[in-house]
Amino acid sequence: MGRKTVALSVNAEIYDEYKKYCEENAIILSRKFDEFMKKELKKAGRI
């Protein structure tokens, strides 16, 4: 499965705080977004 670069528009304050949280906890931000999308698709019965 390949990777895709995307542009998103998000709340700047929330993004900055979450990015800091990820850095402090050795979390890769893009992988967390992958997990979120996968969970949403599973809930919708799409995968």
Protein Blocks (a to p, Z undefined) as FASTA:
>chain_A
ZZddddddddfklmmmmmmmmmmnopafklmmmmmmmmmmmmnopZZ
